[in-house]
Amino acid sequence: MSTILIKGATIINEGKTFQGSVLIKDRYIEKVSASNDISIKADVKIDATGKLLIPGVIDDQVHFREPGLTHKGDIYSESKAAVAGGVTSFMEMPNTNPQTVSREELDKKFAVAKEESLANYSFYFGATNDNIEEIANVDPRRVAGIKVFMGSSTGNMLVDKPESLSSIFKLSPTLIATHCEDEETIKANTIYYNKVYGDNIPFHLHPQIRSAEACYLSSSLAVKLAKENNSRLHILHLSTARELELLRNDIPLQEKRITGEVCVHHLWFTDKDYEKFGWRIKWNPAIKTENDRLALRAGIVSDKLDVVATDHAPHTLNEKENLYMKCPSGGPLVQHSLVAMLELVKKGVFTLETVVEKMCHNPAILFSIEKRGFIREGYYADIALVDLQETWEVKPENILYKCGWSPFENEKFSAKVTHTFINGRLVYENGKFNESVKGESLCFNK
């Protein structure tokens, strides 16, 4: 067994900020001390004076594109980018090729991740109109959840039959995670703007096509189905002020049956940014108004929104640099999600404690992840060290995504992840990776 002592850090954990040290023994946190040293010998000592020590980020929504779409990204490349950003665990989506809608395809993903992923991992099982029996038999301790596209997006896994939706919400043995946009509303809006502009629809009209109304119609339906069936519902990438009406903040997260996620891009950008960034910020659901952004930020603070994630979804530049109708939605984010949130802390939007709660603690609580998400003795040593005084600029040469671009290109961040530990191993240190040990499959206490 190896031991690592991280000493003198500013530890942020469970709403508290204090100077202290952490002793790692093999894969686990052996000791947490509110002092600058622990009087135990260690094989390796790291002086973390002046740095933040936080639990590793758990990203509950990523698209790493393997299998079948690996020209955009793959489990190895995107997990490597994630680790450089302080992300120690991810949950990956089923709209690959082939789609992850059978146990056979699910097993193949786990096998690839075991050999290739630098971070810890799990996968969602995809819902279709016709695989209800497969859904009913998934292992809730192994699978992050059931992903239901209640609006079509990349991969076209739309579940649109009312009887199929009812069966999924009734029979799912685990959490149901939904992409909520009303398909008929989107189709009507697309037809209208296509008649006016052809394929060259201005990107700033994306939130008019994939509108706030489309989001609310679908998310309110999901909530209705969840309440009727007492399902465990998690609404992904909420993007509007109105949708917050569907969520509660008067009970603890552990007691919620309906929870909500917001993504970094919806907290950072507004519809005013389409003029500058165009295709770079074309996501589904669309980035919307300043009022929506302010409401989402307030929803984080008020605990109506439970988790901050990325919806990391890379496409190549050749795919993205197209007219609106031919440009796929989605963009890469896992390498920059934590530092972007820390930049919002610097601007006074959030506190450090809130960022740690929404990106590290709450995903672990919400998904009942075993022994992760906290700096606690006996927990897996998934930890990130962050230097809040190191300013750096996002440039093509330091972007690790396989697609090679970022919506944050040329952005200057004032915080940088310097070390990432996964299962007690120092996997990332100041730009260098240790790839000798891979991440592990997450276990869910469901």
N, C-alpha and C positions, 0 to 999 in steps of 0.2 A: 504494500500500500504506500502511495506517495502522499505527502502533505504539503499544502501551500498556505502560507500566511499572508493575507492582505491586510496591511496595517495602516492606520492613520487616515482612513477614508471618511468622507461625509456620507453616512449610510441613510438612505431613504427607504423606509419600510413600514407598512401598516399605519400610515398617517403620522409617523414620527420621523424627525430628522436629528441625527446625533453623530458625533465623532466616535469612531470605533474601529474594530478589527474583526476579521472573519477568518477562521481556520477551516480549511478544506481538507478532508481526509478521504482519499480514494474518490468516490463519486459524490460524496455527501458533504453538507455543512456540518462540521463537527462542533464548532463553538462560535457564538456571536458575543462580542464583548464591547461594552460601552467605554472602552479605553483605547489608547493608541498602541497597545501591545497585548499579547497573550503569552503568558510565561510557559509556553510549550515550544519545544524545538520543532522546526519545520524544514523540509527538504529544500523548499523555495520560499523566499520572502520577497514580497512586492511592496514597495513604499508607495502608498496611494494618497499621500498628503496632497490636499488641494483638489482631489477628484471625488466625483460622486460614485457611490457603489449602490447599484440598484438590482432588483431581480431582473432576469432576462425578459425581454418583451415576448409575449405570446400573441402571434398574429392569427386571428381566427378566420381569415378569409384571404387566400391567395390562389392564383392560377399559375402553376409552374410549367404547364404546357406539355408534360410528358404523361402518356405516349402520344405520338402522332403529330405533334405541333412543335417539335424540338428545334426548328429553325428560329422560333421566337424565344425560347428559353427551355431549360430542362431542370430536373430536380437538383442536379449537381450545381449548375451555374447560379440558379436563383437562391438556393440555400446558402451558397457562399456569399452572395451579395447580402442576404439577410443577416448572416453572422457578423459581417463587417458593420452592420447597422445596429448591433446589440439585440437582434432577434434570435432567441434560442430555441423557439418552438413554432411550428406553423401547422395550419390545417388547410388542406388543399382541396380544390373543387373538382367536380366530376365531368366538366364539359371538355374532355380531351377527345382523342380519336384513336381507338374506340372510346366511347363514353363509359364512365365507371358506373354501370347500371346492373352489374352482375357480380356475384362473389368471385368469379374467376378473374375478372378485370381488376377488382379490388385487390385481390391477392398479388397480382402482378405489380401493382403500384407499391405495395408494401415491400416486395422483394427488391425492387429497384432502389427504393429509399434506404433500405438496410445497407446496400452496397455503396450508395452515392451521396446521401444527404449528410452535410456537415452539421445540420441542426436536427433537433428532435421533430417528430412528424406524426401526423395522422391525416386521414382522408375522409371526405364526405362521400356518402353513397348517394348516387343520383336517382331522382324520381322521374318516372315517365308516366304516361297515361296507362301503361300496360304491365308494369313490373311490381304490382302491389304485393304479390306473394314473396318476392325477393326482399322487399322492404320490411315486411313483417318478421323476417328471419335474420336480420342483421344482428351482430353482436354489439350491444351498446357499450361494452367495456373497451372495445377496440376501435369503433368508428366514431368520428367526431359528431356526426349527425346525419340527417337526411336532407339533402339539398333539393328544394323545389323552386324551379323557375316559373313564377306566376307572371312572367313577362319574358319574351324571347330576348336572348342576348347572344354573345359569341358561343357557337356550338349548337344553337337552336334546340334546346331541351325543354321547350315550352310544355307545361302541363296545363291544359285548358279545358278538359272535360270535367264538369261539375261533379259527376259521380266518382271520378278518379281522385279529385282533390278531397272529397269527403272521406273516401276510403283511406287515403294517406294519413289524414289528420286523426282518423279513428284508430288505425292499426299500427302506426309507427311505434316501435318500442323505445325510441330515443328522441332527442331533441330534433325539431324540424326547423331548418334554417331557410328563409325565403328571400328570393329576389322579387320584389313587388313593384310591378308596373302593369297597368291594364292594357292588354294587347289591342283591343278594339279602338281605344282612344288614340293610341300611338299610330295605328294604321290610318285612321281618319286624318290625323294631323300630317302624317307623311304624304298622303295623297294630295292634300291641299297645297303644301309647300312645294311639292314636286311639280305640280302644275304651274306654279308661279315661277320657279327658279330652275326646273330641270334637275340634273345631278349636282349643279353648283349652288346648292342651298348654303347661305352663309352660316358659319359655325355658331354664330351667336343665337341662331334660331333653334339650336339643339334643345334647350330647355322649354321651348314652345312646343316642340314635337313630342319629346318625352317629358310631358308637362307635370306640374304639381298635382293636377287633377288625376292624371294617370297613376301617379304614385299613391295618392290617398284612396282611390277606388280599390286598388289591389291590396294595399296594406290593411285597410279596414275589413276587407273580405277575409284576409288571413286571420285577423284578430277574432272575427265572428266565428270562423271555423274552429279556432283554437278553444274559444270559450264553450262552444257547443259540445266539443269532444274532450274537454279538459286536457288538451294537448300541451306539450312544452314547446312554445314557439319563440324563435329568435329571429327578429326582422333585421336583415342585413342592410348595410349602406343606406340608412335613412337620409333623406336629402331636403326635406321640407319642414317648415314651421308647423304646419297643420298636423302632420303625422305624430307629433309629440303628444297630441291630445289622446292618442291611443295607449300611452304608456303611463305607468304609475311610478311615484317616488315616495310613497307613504309606507312602504314595507321594505324590509331588508332584501338585498339581492337574492339571498338563499331561498326566500319565500316566493319570489316572482315566478309566475307561469308564463308570462309574456315579457320578453326583454328586447332591447334595441341596441344596434351597433351604428356608429357613425365612422366614416372614413376620413383620413387626413385631408384629402383633396377637397372634401366638402367643408372642412373647417378652415381651409387656407384660401381657396379661390372663390370668386363670385362670377356672375355672368358678365360683368364688366371686363373680365380678363380674356374673354374669347377673342377680342380684337387683337390682343398681343400674342396669345399663345395658340389660337386656332385649334388644329387637330391634336396638339399636345395635351389638351385638357378635355378631349371628347371622351367622356365616360358614360356608362349607363348604371344607375340613374344619372341624369345630367346635373352638372353644377348649376345652381340656381341663383337667387337674388341675394343681395346683402342682408335683407331681412331674414331670409332663410338661414344664412350663415350665422347671423347673430343669435337666432333662436336655437340652432344646433349647439353653438358654444355655450349658451345658457343652459341647454339641456344636459350638457356634461356636468356643469357646476351643480345643478339642482338634482342630479342623479336620476333624471328621467331616461337619459342615455347611459348605458352600462359599460360599453366597450368601445375603444378606438382601435381601428384596424386599417388595412390598406386597400383591399381588393386589388392587390398587385396583379396586373394583367398585361404582360408585355406583348407588343407587336413590333415587327421590324419597321425601320424607317420607310422602306419601299411600300409597305402596306399602309402606313399612316399618312404618308405624303400624297394624298389623293383628294379628289373632290369629295364633298360631304357624303354623298350616297355610296361611295366606294371605300370610305375610310372606316375601318373597324373601331369600335369603342374599347377603351381600356388603355392603361399605361403602367409602367413599372414604378414601384414605390418602396419596397422593403428595405433598401439600403439607406433610405433617407427619412423614414417615418419618425423615428425617435428624435433625430436632431431637428426635424421640422416642428415637432411638438415642443421641444425645448426652446425653440426660437419664439413660439407663442408664449411660453412662460416668460421669456425676457421682455416681451411686449406687454406683459401684464394681463394676458387673457386667461391663463391658468396658473396654478401653483405646481411646483415640482411634485408635491404629494399627490395631487390630482392626476397628473400624467402617469405616475407609477401605479396608482389605483386602477385607472382605466385601461392601461396597456399591459400590465403585469398581473396584478392581483385578481381583478374581476374576470378576465378570461378563465383563470384557474378555478374560480368559484363557480362561474356560470356553467362551465362544462364539466365540473367535478373532476378536474385533472389531479391525479394522484401525486402528491408531494412535489408540486412545482408552483411557481408564481410568487413565492415569498422567500425572504431571507430568514429562515427558521432552522434551528438545529434539527438534524435528521432529515431535512429535505434535500433533494438533488441540488447540487451546486451549479445552478444555471444563473449566471451573474454577469453583469456588464459594468465596466468602469468607464466613466465619461469625464472628459476634461472640458469644463465650462469656459475655459479661457483660451481655447485654441480655435481661432478663426480660420476657415478654409472655404474654398470656392469649388462648387461642383463643375467639373470639366470632363470632357470625353475620356481623358486619360485616367481619371480615378473612378469612372462609372464601371461597376462590375456586372451589370445586367448583360446577358447575352445579346440583347437587342441593341445595346450600345448607346442608348439615349435616356434622358430623364426630363420630366416636366420641370425639374428644379435646376436644369442646366444654367450656369452663370449666377445662381443664387449663392450668396455668402452666408454661411452658417457660423455661429459663434460658439458652437459646442461640437465635440468630436468624440466618437467612441474609440477608446484606445485598447481595451482588452475585452474579450468575450470568453467566458468559461461555460462549457456545456458538459453536464454530468461530471463536474470536477476537473475537466481537462481544459487547459488554456488553448483554445482553438484559434483565436485571433489576437494578435498583438502588434499594434502600430503598423498595419499594412501587410503583415506576414501571417500566413496560415499554417496550422499544424493539421494535416489531413490524415494522420495515421489512425485516428479513431473516429468513427462516424457517430451520428446522432442515434437516438433510440426511439422506438415507437411509444407514443403517449398511452397511458392507461387511464381510463375514466371510471370513477367510482359511481356507476349508475346501477 
